């Protein structure tokens, strides 16, 4: 309810287990964030402090323990209905705009500067572990979603039976062993092999990047694996942000209804799905259809950030091989695949099979080869 231009409050918004309440106090716009998990709140406070030297952030004005959690008081950026986020640039219909290209140029330049200043090889216990290592641990999200559970690939075939079938995706012969994949991804995040990490926000989604450029949400901020950072942005931009999030968590986009309007343009098209029990063959034909803006943003990020960083840190190494574990974790451990609708689940599992293929190529997987941002 608004009482005057100098004093206002609301509306209250819920994101996961957090509550956000915009307000204006004596003409000053602020954002109150209530976090129930004390450890997440403290991680956010530490993360904000760590990033402040290298990235543009809204000021953290105060924080206080309150019953049931912690209250954080931020400077409120000018984010409104369908405005103020990278998400809103990605929701503009038609060809990618010059504004998007300028934004992605600024974004990638800021990352390259921060990475150059902070990147170093670290033991996995020294990096932020929430989105990858913790989810692979016993009792982590992979166990919570999939331990001792089976679910339909397509009725009546359970996902556990995929290993006994040939999977033909868009005329390409693939194979997906569900149990092997789960064991493999756990093993990938159980080694002590050092990883290249740098100071980043850690969860670079289109709702965590403000326009004009600023970074929001800091509970994963700190020294993050750069490969995890890259996989997160690419998968979110081309799949989660335009398709799965508006489909399965539309309330998160209440203030950005254009994202819901753009869902039909971003949802993959499943053209054919059939199982031949005689030959144990599954055929799936689909097309991914991220909007031109999303494809352009992903390509610009790849060309101006991922490739130059890889040339510096992993010269002559297979970037697809390096990215694969992080991408697979994002595919498996954001949404429980058993909870997806049947058509979405088949497409995501087909994409998982593509990611697990020995010849996995990120440029092909994310359809990056032909898309460029428009000239400003």
C-alpha positions in Angstrom: 0.0 0.0 0.0 1.4 3.4 -1.0 0.8 6.3 1.4 2.9 9.0 -0.4 5.8 9.3 -2.8 8.2 9.6 0.2 6.7 6.7 2.2 5.5 3.4 0.7 5.6 -0.3 1.4 5.0 -3.5 -0.6 4.0 -5.6 -2.3 5.5 -8.6 -0.5 7.2 -11.1 -2.8 8.3 -14.7 -2.0 11.3 -16.3 -3.6 12.0 -19.9 -2.5 12.1 -19.5 1.3 13.0 -15.8 1.3 10.7 -12.8 1.5 11.3 -9.5 -0.3 9.5 -6.3 0.7 10.2 -3.1 -1.3 9.7 0.1 0.6 10.4 3.9 0.4 11.4 5.6 3.6 11.7 9.4 3.6 12.1 9.3 -0.1 14.8 6.6 -0.1 14.0 3.3 -1.9 15.0 0.3 0.1 14.6 -3.5 -0.1 14.0 -5.6 3.0 15.0 -9.3 2.6 13.9 -11.8 5.2 15.9 -15.0 5.2 14.9 -17.9 7.3 18.1 -19.9 7.2 20.7 -18.2 9.4 23.6 -19.8 7.6 22.3 -18.6 4.2 21.9 -15.1 5.6 25.5 -15.0 6.9 26.8 -16.4 3.6 24.9 -13.6 1.8 26.5 -11.0 4.1 30.0 -12.4 3.6 29.4 -12.8 -0.2 28.2 -9.2 -0.5 31.4 -8.0 1.3 33.6 -10.2 -0.9 32.2 -8.9 -4.2 32.0 -5.2 -3.3 35.5 -4.4 -4.5 35.1 -5.9 -8.0 31.4 -5.7 -8.9 28.6 -3.1 -8.8 26.2 -4.0 -6.0 23.3 -2.3 -4.3 24.5 -1.2 -0.8 23.8 -3.5 2.1 22.7 -0.9 4.6 22.1 -3.0 7.7 21.3 -6.5 8.8 19.7 -7.8 12.0 18.7 -11.1 13.6 14.9 -11.3 14.0 12.6 -14.1 15.2 13.0 -17.1 12.8 15.7 -15.7 10.7 17.6 -12.6 9.7 16.5 -9.3 8.1 18.8 -7.6 5.5 18.2 -4.0 4.4 19.5 -3.1 0.9 19.5 -0.1 -1.3 16.7 -0.8 -3.8 17.6 -0.6 -7.5 15.0 0.8 -10.0 13.5 -2.6 -10.9 9.9 -2.6 -11.8 7.3 -4.4 -14.0 9.2 -5.8 -17.0 12.1 -3.5 -16.3 15.4 -3.4 -14.5 16.8 -6.9 -15.1 18.7 -8.8 -17.8 15.5 -10.9 -18.0 13.7 -7.9 -19.4 16.2 -7.5 -22.2 15.9 -11.2 -23.1 12.1 -10.9 -23.2 12.0 -8.3 -26.0 10.4 -10.0 -29.0 12.2 -10.1 -32.4 15.8 -9.9 -33.1 18.3 -9.0 -30.3 18.7 -5.4 -29.7 21.7 -3.1 -29.6 20.9 -2.5 -25.9 21.4 -6.3 -25.3 24.7 -6.3 -27.1 25.9 -3.3 -25.1 24.8 -4.9 -21.9 26.6 -8.2 -22.7 29.7 -6.3 -23.6 29.7 -4.6 -20.3 28.9 -7.8 -18.5 31.7 -9.9 -20.1 34.3 -7.1 -19.7 33.5 -6.8 -16.0 33.9 -10.6 -15.6 37.1 -10.7 -17.4 38.5 -7.9 -15.3 37.5 -9.6 -12.0 38.7 -13.0 -13.2 42.1 -11.6 -14.2 42.4 -10.1 -10.7 41.2 -13.0 -8.6 41.5 -16.3 -10.5 43.6 -19.1 -8.9 43.8 -22.8 -8.6 42.1 -24.0 -5.4 41.3 -27.3 -3.6 37.6 -28.0 -4.0 37.1 -27.5 -0.2 38.2 -23.8 -0.7 35.5 -22.9 -3.2 31.8 -22.2 -2.8 30.3 -25.7 -2.8 26.5 -25.1 -2.6 25.5 -25.5 -6.3 27.8 -28.4 -7.1 29.8 -30.3 -4.5 27.2 -30.1 -1.8 24.5 -31.5 -4.1 26.6 -34.5 -4.9 27.3 -35.4 -1.3 25.5 -38.2 0.5 22.2 -36.6 1.7 22.6 -33.8 -0.8 20.1 -32.8 -3.5 20.9 -35.7 -5.8 20.0 -38.1 -3.1 17.0 -36.1 -2.1 15.7 -36.3 -5.6 16.8 -39.7 -6.9 18.2 -42.1 -4.3 16.4 -45.4 -4.5 13.7 -43.9 -6.7 12.6 -44.6 -10.3 10.2 -42.7 -12.4 8.8 -42.9 -15.9 10.8 -41.9 -18.9 7.6 -42.3 -20.9 4.9 -44.5 -19.6 5.3 -47.4 -19.2 9.1 -47.3 -19.5 11.0 -46.4 -16.3 14.1 -44.2 -16.6 16.2 -47.1 -15.1 15.5 -49.1 -18.3 17.0 -46.6 -20.6 20.3 -48.4 -20.4 18.7 -51.3 -22.2 17.5 -49.2 -25.1 19.1 -47.4 -28.0 18.1 -43.7 -27.9 17.9 -41.9 -31.2 17.7 -38.2 -30.7 17.2 -36.1 -33.9 18.6 -39.0 -35.9 21.7 -39.3 -33.7 22.3 -42.5 -31.9 22.9 -42.0 -28.2 22.9 -44.0 -25.0 21.8 -43.1 -21.4 22.5 -45.2 -18.4 20.6 -43.5 -15.6 22.3 -45.2 -12.7 25.7 -44.8 -14.2 25.1 -41.1 -14.8 24.2 -40.6 -11.1 27.2 -42.5 -10.0 29.5 -40.7 -12.4 28.3 -37.2 -11.4 28.8 -38.0 -7.7 32.3 -39.2 -8.5 33.1 -36.1 -10.4 32.6 -33.9 -7.3 34.3 -36.3 -4.9 37.8 -35.7 -6.1 40.5 -33.5 -4.6 41.7 -32.2 -8.0 42.2 -28.4 -7.9 39.8 -26.2 -9.8 40.3 -22.8 -11.4 38.1 -20.4 -9.3 37.6 -16.7 -9.2 35.6 -14.2 -7.2 32.0 -14.2 -8.7 28.4 -14.1 -7.6 28.1 -17.8 -8.4 24.5 -17.9 -9.6 24.5 -15.6 -12.7 20.9 -15.9 -13.8 18.8 -13.4 -15.7 17.0 -12.4 -12.5 20.2 -12.0 -10.5 21.7 -9.5 -13.0 20.2 -6.0 -12.9 20.0 -3.5 -15.8 21.9 -1.1 -15.6 24.4 -3.8 -14.7 24.6 -4.8 -11.1 24.7 -8.2 -9.3 22.0 -9.4 -6.9 21.7 -12.3 -4.5 24.9 -13.2 -2.7 24.5 -16.5 -0.8 26.7 -18.2 -3.4 29.2 -15.3 -3.8 32.8 -15.9 -3.2 35.5 -18.0 -4.9 33.5 -20.1 -7.4 34.6 -22.7 -9.9 34.7 -20.8 -13.2 33.5 -23.9 -15.1 30.4 -23.9 -12.8 29.9 -20.2 -13.4 29.9 -20.7 -17.1 27.7 -23.8 -17.2 25.2 -22.0 -14.9 24.8 -19.0 -17.1 24.6 -21.0 -20.4 22.1 -23.5 -19.2 19.9 -20.9 -17.4 19.9 -18.6 -20.4 19.1 -21.2 -23.0 16.8 -23.6 -21.0 15.9 -22.7 -17.4 15.1 -19.0 -17.7 12.9 -19.0 -20.7 11.3 -22.5 -20.4 11.5 -24.4 -17.1 11.3 -21.5 -14.6 8.3 -19.9 -16.1 6.7 -23.3 -16.5 7.3 -24.6 -13.0 7.9 -21.5 -10.9 5.8 -18.8 -12.5 5.2 -16.9 -9.3 8.9 -16.0 -9.3 8.2 -13.9 -12.4 5.1 -12.0 -11.1 6.7 -8.7 -11.7 8.0 -9.7 -15.2 4.9 -11.0 -17.0 6.7 -10.7 -20.4 8.7 -13.8 -19.4 5.4 -15.8 -19.2 4.3 -14.3 -22.5 7.5 -15.4 -24.1 7.2 -19.0 -22.8 5.7 -20.4 -26.0 8.7 -19.0 -28.0 11.2 -20.5 -25.6 9.7 -23.9 -24.9 11.3 -26.8 -27.0 9.1 -28.4 -29.5 8.7 -32.2 -29.2 7.8 -33.4 -32.7 8.0 -37.2 -32.2 8.5 -39.7 -29.3 8.1 -43.4 -29.9 9.3 -46.6 -28.3 9.8 -49.8 -30.4 9.7 -52.6 -27.8 10.8 -55.2 -30.4 14.1 -53.4 -31.2 14.4 -51.7 -27.8 14.7 -48.4 -29.7 13.5 -45.0 -28.5 13.2 -42.2 -31.1 12.8 -38.6 -30.1 12.7 -35.7 -32.5 12.7 -32.2 -31.0 13.9 -28.7 -31.6 15.1 -26.2 -29.0 13.8 -22.8 -29.6 15.3 -20.2 -27.2 14.4 -16.7 -28.4 16.9 -14.9 -30.6 17.7 -12.7 -27.7 18.6 -15.6 -25.4 20.6 -17.3 -28.1 22.5 -14.1 -28.8 23.2 -13.5 -25.1 24.6 -17.0 -24.7 26.7 -16.7 -27.8 28.1 -13.3 -26.8 28.9 -14.7 -23.3 30.7 -17.7 -24.9 32.7 -15.7 -27.4 33.7 -12.8 -25.2 34.1 -14.6 -21.8 34.2 -18.4 -22.0 36.5 -18.9 -24.9 39.1 -16.2 -23.9 39.2 -17.5 -20.3 39.5 -21.1 -21.5 42.4 -20.1 -23.8 44.2 -18.6 -20.7 43.4 -21.3 -18.1 42.8 -24.5 -20.1 44.9 -24.2 -23.3 44.7 -27.2 -25.6 42.1 -28.9 -23.3 38.7 -30.2 -24.4 36.3 -27.5 -23.0 33.3 -29.8 -23.5 35.0 -32.4 -21.3 35.7 -29.8 -18.6 32.2 -28.3 -18.7 30.3 -31.5 -18.8 30.1 -32.3 -15.0 28.8 -28.8 -14.2 26.3 -28.9 -16.9 25.0 -32.3 -16.0 24.6 -31.2 -12.4 22.6 -28.2 -13.5 20.4 -30.5 -15.6 19.8 -32.9 -12.8 19.8 -30.9 -9.6 17.8 -27.7 -10.1 14.4 -29.4 -10.8 13.6 -33.0 -9.9 13.1 -34.5 -13.3 10.4 -36.8 -11.9 8.3 -33.7 -11.2 8.4 -32.4 -14.7 5.5 -32.9 -17.2 5.9 -35.9 -19.5 6.9 -34.0 -22.6 9.3 -31.7 -20.7 10.9 -34.7 -18.9 11.5 -36.5 -22.2 13.2 -33.5 -23.7 15.4 -32.9 -20.7 16.4 -36.5 -20.6 17.3 -36.3 -24.3 19.4 -33.2 -23.6 21.0 -35.1 -20.7 21.9 -37.9 -23.1 23.4 -35.3 -25.5 25.5 -33.9 -22.7 26.8 -37.3 -21.7 27.7 -38.3 -25.2 31.5 -38.9 -25.8 31.5 -36.2 -28.5 29.7 -33.6 -26.5 30.4 -30.2 -27.9 29.0 -27.1 -26.1 28.8 -25.0 -29.2 26.5 -27.5 -30.8 24.6 -28.2 -27.6 23.8 -24.6 -26.9 23.4 -23.7 -30.6 26.0 -21.0 -30.4 27.7 -21.1 -33.8 25.5 -18.8 -35.9 24.0 -16.3 -33.5 25.4 -12.9 -32.8 24.1 -9.8 -31.0 22.9 -7.0 -33.2 25.3 -4.0 -33.6 24.2 -1.1 -31.4 
